[in-house]
């Protein structure tokens, strides 16, 4: 568990900005510097890392292999098993 927290903080501290890490009321460790963030749930061991690029697209990755790219309420999610889900302005679904 501590390894995941340390790994998440190392990933964030490797950027040119130092990340601030805190533990919230639910026991989750949250690190953020404005353009990058990481959350670790100590109860499940799940870790999530998010980065926002210059175009405003947020890329979120989990330690289990899932990846989502979102912007303005629209996005694409790729599950570790290969399933792709899309949410657009008028439609949503997975295949």
Secondary structure, 3 states (H helix, E strand, C coil): CHHHHHHHHHHHHCCCCCCEEEECCCCCEEEECCCEEEEECCCCCCEEEEEECCCCCEEEEECCCCEEEEECCEEEEECCCCCEEEECCCCEEEC
